């Protein structure tokens, strides 16, 4: 593996942690815009027992979303594999950064038939809800929620410890 491939791999496995504050009151260019700088998409693959960050999912270009045709009806995906794209927003509190908003969206992919289904409306809505600090993962299966919890704890235990009790209660041990 070349050093370029290695550095690309590292970039994809890192959360976007609090960068610039677009609401610092300067009122200039960009004031009032929504910033996605603190959001990271976590891919949950329950079949492979994996959870990882893939920043390309921000633009529907993650590895699992490539080379498939999206269809409007889930029944057109004959043999789907379930993935979850979880929108994780990092916020800063009095004790430091924490996982503020966490929302999970279903993605069904049939790689052999090159078909996939996801609700774009749900993805956009859930991204927005994550930005607003909402926790919406109750519709996810227990195995996927556990993978997500383990990933968040392992990634940064202090951010997990600083997170709300709601998040901790929603994701089982």
C-alpha positions as CSV (number, residue, x, y, z in Angstrom):
1,X,0.0,0.0,0.0
2,X,1.5,3.4,-1.0
3,X,1.7,6.2,1.5
4,X,-1.1,8.1,-0.5
5,X,-3.4,5.1,-0.1
6,X,-2.5,4.9,3.6
7,X,-3.2,8.6,4.2
8,X,-6.5,8.4,2.3
9,X,-7.5,5.5,4.5
10,X,-6.7,7.5,7.7
11,X,-8.7,10.4,6.5
12,X,-11.8,8.3,5.9
13,X,-11.6,6.8,9.4
14,X,-11.6,10.0,11.3
15,X,-14.5,12.0,12.6
16,X,-14.8,15.6,11.7
17,X,-14.4,17.2,15.1
18,X,-15.4,20.8,15.9
19,X,-13.8,23.1,13.3
20,X,-14.7,26.7,12.7
21,X,-17.8,28.2,14.3
22,X,-19.8,29.7,11.5
23,X,-22.0,31.5,14.1
24,X,-19.2,33.6,15.7
25,X,-21.2,36.8,15.1
26,X,-19.1,38.3,12.4
27,X,-22.1,38.6,10.1
28,X,-20.0,38.5,7.0
29,X,-19.9,36.1,4.1
30,X,-21.5,32.7,5.0
31,X,-23.4,34.1,8.0
32,X,-26.6,32.2,8.4
33,X,-25.5,29.2,6.4
34,X,-25.7,25.6,7.6
35,X,-22.3,24.1,8.4
36,X,-21.7,20.3,8.0
37,X,-18.2,20.6,9.3
38,X,-19.0,18.8,12.5
39,X,-20.9,16.0,10.9
40,X,-19.6,12.6,10.0
41,X,-21.4,9.6,8.4
42,X,-20.8,6.3,10.1
43,X,-21.5,3.2,7.9
44,X,-22.9,0.2,9.8
45,X,-22.6,-3.2,8.1
46,X,-24.4,-5.7,10.4
47,X,-23.6,-8.7,8.1
48,X,-19.8,-8.0,8.4
49,X,-20.0,-6.7,12.0
50,X,-18.3,-3.5,10.9
51,X,-18.8,0.2,11.7
52,X,-16.6,2.9,10.1
53,X,-16.5,6.5,8.9
54,X,-16.8,7.1,5.2
55,X,-16.8,10.9,4.5
56,X,-17.7,10.2,0.9
57,X,-21.2,9.3,2.1
58,X,-21.8,13.1,2.7
59,X,-22.2,13.3,-1.1
60,X,-23.7,9.8,-1.6
61,X,-20.3,8.5,-2.9
62,X,-19.4,6.1,-0.2
63,X,-17.9,2.8,-1.3
64,X,-21.2,1.0,-0.7
65,X,-23.1,3.6,-2.7
66,X,-20.9,3.4,-5.8
67,X,-21.6,1.4,-9.0
68,X,-25.3,0.8,-8.3
69,X,-28.5,2.2,-9.8
70,X,-30.9,3.8,-7.3
71,X,-34.5,2.8,-7.7
72,X,-37.6,4.4,-6.2
73,X,-39.2,1.2,-4.9
74,X,-37.5,-1.1,-2.4
75,X,-39.2,-4.1,-4.1
76,X,-37.0,-3.5,-7.1
77,X,-33.9,-4.5,-5.0
78,X,-34.4,-8.3,-5.2
79,X,-31.7,-9.5,-2.8
80,X,-30.8,-6.5,-0.6
81,X,-28.0,-6.3,1.9
82,X,-28.8,-3.9,4.7
83,X,-26.5,-1.0,5.7
84,X,-27.1,2.0,7.9
85,X,-25.7,5.4,7.3
86,X,-25.7,7.1,10.7
87,X,-25.3,10.9,10.7
88,X,-23.2,11.8,13.7
89,X,-22.9,15.5,14.7
90,X,-20.2,16.4,17.2
91,X,-21.0,19.4,19.5
92,X,-19.0,21.1,22.2
93,X,-20.3,21.3,25.8
94,X,-18.8,22.6,29.0
95,X,-16.8,19.3,29.4
96,X,-15.6,19.2,25.8
97,X,-16.8,17.6,22.6
98,X,-19.6,15.0,22.6
99,X,-21.8,13.1,20.2
100,X,-24.7,15.6,19.9
101,X,-27.0,14.3,17.1
102,X,-27.1,10.7,16.0
103,X,-29.6,9.6,13.3
104,X,-29.7,6.3,11.3
105,X,-30.9,5.9,7.7
106,X,-31.5,2.6,6.0
107,X,-29.6,1.7,2.8
108,X,-30.4,-1.5,0.8
109,X,-27.9,-2.6,-1.8
110,X,-28.0,-5.6,-4.1
111,X,-24.5,-5.6,-5.5
112,X,-24.9,-8.5,-8.0
113,X,-28.0,-6.9,-9.6
114,X,-26.4,-3.4,-9.2
115,X,-29.5,-2.0,-7.6
116,X,-29.9,0.1,-4.4
117,X,-32.7,1.8,-2.5
118,X,-32.6,4.6,0.0
119,X,-35.1,7.4,0.8
120,X,-33.3,10.6,-0.1
121,X,-36.0,12.5,1.8
122,X,-35.2,10.6,4.9
123,X,-31.5,11.1,4.6
124,X,-31.8,14.8,4.2
125,X,-34.3,15.1,7.0
126,X,-32.2,12.9,9.3
127,X,-29.0,14.9,8.5
128,X,-30.9,18.1,9.5
129,X,-32.2,16.4,12.7
130,X,-28.7,15.3,13.6
131,X,-27.5,18.9,13.2
132,X,-30.3,19.9,15.7
133,X,-29.1,17.4,18.3
134,X,-31.7,14.7,17.8
135,X,-31.2,11.0,18.6
136,X,-33.1,8.8,16.1
137,X,-32.0,5.2,16.0
138,X,-34.9,3.3,17.6
139,X,-35.8,1.9,14.2
140,X,-32.4,0.2,13.8
141,X,-32.0,-3.4,14.7
142,X,-30.3,-4.2,18.0
143,X,-27.2,-5.6,16.4
144,X,-26.6,-2.5,14.4
145,X,-27.2,-0.2,17.4
146,X,-24.7,-2.2,19.4
147,X,-22.1,-1.9,16.6
148,X,-22.7,1.8,16.5
149,X,-22.4,2.2,20.3
150,X,-19.2,0.1,20.4
151,X,-17.8,2.2,17.5
152,X,-18.6,5.5,19.2
153,X,-17.1,4.4,22.5
154,X,-14.0,3.0,20.9
155,X,-13.5,6.0,18.7
156,X,-13.4,8.5,21.6
157,X,-14.5,7.4,25.0
158,X,-14.4,10.9,26.4
159,X,-16.8,12.1,23.7
160,X,-19.1,9.1,24.6
161,X,-18.8,10.0,28.3
162,X,-19.7,13.6,27.6
163,X,-22.8,12.6,25.5
164,X,-26.3,12.8,26.8
165,X,-28.0,10.1,28.8
166,X,-30.6,9.8,26.0
167,X,-27.9,8.6,23.6
168,X,-26.4,6.2,26.1
169,X,-29.9,4.7,27.0
170,X,-30.8,4.4,23.3
171,X,-27.7,2.4,22.3
172,X,-27.5,-0.9,24.3
173,X,-24.3,-2.2,25.8
